[in-house]
Amino acid sequence: MSESLLPDYDPTTLVRSITVEIEAPASLVGEIVTDLDSYPLWNPLCVAVRSTL
């Protein structure tokens, strides 16, 4: 089995989901969340995003 690339974490601090209200048209939100190449520009915790869809 391959070694996990994920760091060790405390399961009690793991965030499983967050709900937020975004005051923007759904079409604009859709454009932003599907622009995978730009994720690292606005989300400093995201170093890379890839999709096969």
N, C-alpha and C positions, 0 to 999 in steps of 0.2 A: 504494500500500500504506500502511496506517496505521502511525503511529509506535508502537513498543512502550512500554507503561507499566511494564515491568520494568526495575529498575536494572541497570547493568553489574555483572557478577560474575566472579570468577575460577573457571573451570570445575573447577580442581583442588580447590576447597573445597566444591563442590556436594554436598550429601547427597542421594543418590537413594533410600535406604530405610534404615530402622532397625527392628530387631526388639526388642520388649520383652515381658516377661511381666507381665500385669496380674492382681493378686490380687483379683479381684472376679467376681461372677457375670456370665456373658455377657449376660444380660438387662439388667443395670445398665449395662454398657459400651455396649450397643446404644442404650439410652435417651440416654446422654450424647453419643455421637458423632452421633446423629441430631437432637439439639437444636441446630440451626444458629444460632438467635438467641443462644444462650449462649456460643458459641465465644469471642468477644472477652473474656468474663468470666474464663475460665481459661487462655486462650492469648494472651499479650500480643503475639505476632507476627502474630496474625490480626486484621485490621481489619474484615473483612466476609466473609460466606459466603452464597452464594445457590445455589439448586437449582431445576431445572425438573421434577424427579422427583416 
